[in-house]
Amino acid sequence: MGVDYYNVLKVNHNAREDDLKKAYKRLAMIWHPDKNPSARRDEAESKFKGISEAYDVLSDPQKRQIYDLYGEEGLKSGKIPSSSDASSSSSWRTPQFHHQHRQHPPNAASFRFNPRDADDIYAEIFGSEGGGSARGGGHRTFRDGSFRNGNFANGRSSELRKAPAVENPLPCSLEDLSKGAKKKMRLSRNVYDASGKMRVVEEILPIEIKPGWKKGTKLTFPEKGNEEPGIIPADIIFVVEEKPHPVFKRDGNDLVFSQEITLLEALTGKTIDLITLDGRTLMIPLTDIINPDHEIVVPNEGMPISKEPGRKGNLRLKLNVRYPSKLTGEQKSELKRALGGVL
């Protein structure tokens, strides 16, 4: 029986020109090869060609009349029975396949099937949205998923508009940003299925967080937004946000750790035990006298530098000396005796 062009466009057999054009637009926006990833390009090209051929046949009164009577084979082969044989020749087709505009069967000698180019049909349909016809010398170029047409009869051009990017926060702990991590983000969006119907689908977007990423780093998933007629879907962008950490603060590529010590510890020394972001224990001895707001720098124990593999920033220990709120007379005397020779 050949191809059912009505089913290809998802229209009934009484569909008028406007119905055909709407169906073509909806499906062309889904299956145009430039709107599909390279992995699906062969499938998209095949679908787009089929959609274009169906529209070409059903939108042309003569082609449609012949197709309704003799099917795809009769249309393309040119083997059309004479008028006297038409009724018997077309008996294989069920009654609903005879659309309301059919007149007398065409003369076989006067018809040759001449299919139109799929790109020309696309240019005509989408180019004519500016208010004039795209027939007669329009040319087309495809760039970055957008369709542009120019030099049409009305002198205007049309371009598919891309929806604005949608940004979403991506909260990350300092551990994630130090060691790297993998996350899965669930995305719900509206898409057209193969029949042209809108439906909601859920996708899992895998995200690999690289060591050293900073607040504001962006990860883009191109054209993962909602599908809409005549609009290129938006890019979905995830923006890194740093979660507060109970121990460390980040300063560029450095990690800052604040520690309060007593006056006695500042004068006599202390060892600070510190658990790093990757779970190691650092033992940092304080052997010198510590002044207020003193800072100790431990090289290469900060955050990874994303553009310089193997390198890290510094760990900076900010030490705050806690003085006693009061001293007894006896304590003051003891301090004077102990420190009198050095102060």
ZIVEN-V459902 format. One record per residue. N is the residue number from 1. RES is the residue in one small letter. PSI is psi in whole degrees, -180 to 180 (NA if undefined). D_FIRST is the distance of its C-alpha to the first C-alpha in whole Angstrom. Layout:
BEGIN
N,RES,PSI,D_FIRST + N,RES,PSI,D_FIRST
END
This chain:
BEGIN
1,m,-15,0 + 2,g,-169,4 + 3,v,136,7 + 4,d,97,8 + 5,y,-30,11 + 6,y,-41,13 + 7,n,-35,13 + 8,v,-44,14 + 9,l,-6,17 + 10,k,49,18 + 11,v,161,18 + 12,n,177,18 + 13,h,-4,16 + 14,n,13,20 + 15,a,135,21 + 16,r,180,23 + 17,e,-44,24 + 18,d,-39,27 + 19,d,-42,24 + 20,l,-42,22 + 21,k,-42,25 + 22,k,-44,26 + 23,a,-42,23 + 24,y,-47,23 + 25,k,-46,26 + 26,r,-46,26 + 27,l,-35,23 + 28,a,-35,25 + 29,m,-25,28 + 30,i,-42,27 + 31,w,3,25 + 32,h,131,27 + 33,p,-34,28 + 34,d,-11,32 + 35,k,8,32 + 36,n,148,31 + 37,p,161,33 + 38,s,-31,33 + 39,a,-25,31 + 40,r,12,28 + 41,r,-41,28 + 42,d,-45,25 + 43,e,-43,23 + 44,a,-42,24 + 45,e,-40,23 + 46,s,-45,20 + 47,k,-44,19 + 48,f,-40,21 + 49,k,-43,19 + 50,g,-41,16 + 51,i,-43,18 + 52,s,-42,19 + 53,e,-42,16 + 54,a,-44,15 + 55,y,-41,18 + 56,d,-45,19 + 57,v,-49,16 + 58,l,-22,17 + 59,s,-9,20 + 60,d,115,20 + 61,p,-42,21 + 62,q,-46,19 + 63,k,-40,16 + 64,r,-40,15 + 65,q,-46,16 + 66,i,-42,14 + 67,y,-43,11 + 68,d,-32,11 + 69,l,-41,12 + 70,y,0,9 + 71,g,-176,7 + 72,e,-41,7 + 73,e,-46,8 + 74,g,-37,10 + 75,l,-46,12 + 76,k,-29,13 + 77,s,-25,13 + 78,g,4,16 + 79,k,80,15 + 80,i,125,15 + 81,p,161,17 + 82,s,169,20 + 83,s,-36,21 + 84,s,-23,22 + 85,d,0,19 + 86,a,-43,17 + 87,s,-41,17 + 88,s,-35,16 + 89,s,-28,13 + 90,s,11,11 + 91,s,-17,12 + 92,w,-20,9 + 93,r,137,9 + 94,t,158,11 + 95,p,-37,15 + 96,q,-11,15 + 97,f,-7,12 + 98,h,102,15 + 99,h,163,17 + 100,q,-15,21 + 101,h,3,21 + 102,r,135,19 + 103,q,-146,22 + 104,h,148,22 + 105,p,141,19 + 106,p,160,20 + 107,n,125,22 + 108,a,-35,20 + 109,a,-20,23 + 110,s,-1,24 + 111,f,133,21 + 112,r,131,20 + 113,f,121,18 + 114,n,91,20 + 115,p,146,19 + 116,r,154,22 + 117,d,136,24 + 118,a,-40,23 + 119,d,-34,27 + 120,d,-40,28 + 121,i,-45,25 + 122,y,-45,27 + 123,a,-39,31 + 124,e,-47,30 + 125,i,-50,29 + 126,f,-26,32 + 127,g,-28,34 + 128,s,-4,34 + 129,e,-19,35 + 130,g,-4,39 + 131,g,-5,39 + 132,g,177,38 + 133,s,147,35 + 134,a,5,34 + 135,r,149,33 + 136,g,63,35 + 137,g,17,36 + 138,g,149,36 + 139,h,160,36 + 140,r,151,35 + 141,t,149,37 + 142,f,125,36 + 143,r,129,39 + 144,d,41,40 + 145,g,5,36 + 146,s,146,37 + 147,f,129,36 + 148,r,138,38 + 149,n,147,37 + 150,g,170,40 + 151,n,32,41 + 152,f,172,39 + 153,a,-32,40 + 154,n,-1,41 + 155,g,10,43 + 156,r,166,43 + 157,s,159,41 + 158,s,143,39 + 159,e,135,39 + 160,l,132,37 + 161,r,139,40 + 162,k,133,41 + 163,a,147,42 + 164,p,146,46 + 165,a,148,46 + 166,v,121,47 + 167,e,139,50 + 168,n,142,51 + 169,p,146,54 + 170,l,88,54 + 171,p,132,58 + 172,c,139,59 + 173,s,164,62 + 174,l,-31,65 + 175,e,-44,64 + 176,d,-45,60 + 177,l,-16,61 + 178,s,-47,64 + 179,k,-18,62 + 180,g,155,58 + 181,a,163,56 + 182,k,133,52 + 183,k,158,51 + 184,k,122,47 + 185,m,128,47 + 186,r,131,44 + 187,l,128,42 + 188,s,133,40 + 189,r,161,38 + 190,n,130,35 + 191,v,159,32 + 192,y,133,28 + 193,d,-176,26 + 194,a,-24,22 + 195,s,-4,21 + 196,g,5,24 + 197,k,144,26 + 198,m,136,30 + 199,r,161,31 + 200,v,128,34 + 201,v,153,35 + 202,e,136,38 + 203,e,151,38 + 204,i,118,41 + 205,l,117,43 + 206,p,134,45 + 207,i,126,49 + 208,e,111,51 + 209,i,125,54 + 210,k,143,57 + 211,p,131,60 + 212,g,-8,62 + 213,w,147,60 + 214,k,168,62 + 215,k,132,61 + 216,g,-10,59 + 217,t,137,57 + 218,k,140,53 + 219,l,122,50 + 220,t,133,47 + 221,f,104,43 + 222,p,134,41 + 223,e,42,39 + 224,k,11,39 + 225,g,-175,40 + 226,n,142,37 + 227,e,134,34 + 228,e,148,34 + 229,p,132,32 + 230,g,7,34 + 231,i,133,37 + 232,i,130,37 + 233,p,149,38 + 234,a,153,41 + 235,d,142,43 + 236,i,123,45 + 237,i,130,48 + 238,f,131,51 + 239,v,124,54 + 240,v,130,57 + 241,e,137,60 + 242,e,125,63 + 243,k,146,64 + 244,p,143,67 + 245,h,141,69 + 246,p,-17,72 + 247,v,-48,74 + 248,f,155,73 + 249,k,145,72 + 250,r,137,70 + 251,d,91,72 + 252,g,-120,69 + 253,n,-2,69 + 254,d,154,72 + 255,l,137,73 + 256,v,130,76 + 257,f,124,78 + 258,s,133,81 + 259,q,133,83 + 260,e,134,87 + 261,i,159,90 + 262,t,166,93 + 263,l,-38,96 + 264,l,-44,98 + 265,e,-35,94 + 266,a,-30,94 + 267,l,-34,98 + 268,t,-12,98 + 269,g,164,94 + 270,k,156,91 + 271,t,125,88 + 272,i,124,85 + 273,d,127,82 + 274,l,128,78 + 275,i,123,75 + 276,t,173,72 + 277,l,-25,69 + 278,d,13,68 + 279,g,2,70 + 280,r,159,73 + 281,t,121,77 + 282,l,133,79 + 283,m,113,83 + 284,i,108,84 + 285,p,140,88 + 286,l,102,90 + 287,t,-23,93 + 288,d,163,94 + 289,i,133,96 + 290,i,123,93 + 291,n,160,94 + 292,p,142,92 + 293,d,33,88 + 294,h,147,88 + 295,e,132,85 + 296,i,133,84 + 297,v,125,82 + 298,v,109,80 + 299,p,148,78 + 300,n,26,74 + 301,e,19,74 + 302,g,-145,72 + 303,m,148,68 + 304,p,147,66 + 305,i,110,65 + 306,s,-34,62 + 307,k,-1,62 + 308,e,80,65 + 309,p,136,64 + 310,g,-15,67 + 311,r,148,69 + 312,k,162,70 + 313,g,-167,72 + 314,n,158,75 + 315,l,124,76 + 316,r,119,79 + 317,l,117,81 + 318,k,118,83 + 319,l,127,86 + 320,n,121,88 + 321,v,126,92 + 322,r,118,93 + 323,y,150,96 + 324,p,147,98 + 325,s,-26,99 + 326,k,159,103 + 327,l,146,105 + 328,t,167,108 + 329,g,-38,112 + 330,e,-41,112 + 331,q,-40,108 + 332,k,-42,109 + 333,s,-41,113 + 334,e,-39,111 + 335,l,-41,108 + 336,k,-42,111 + 337,r,-40,113 + 338,a,-36,110 + 339,l,-1,108 + 340,g,-31,112 + 341,g,-10,112 + 342,v,-13,108 + 343,l,NA,108
END
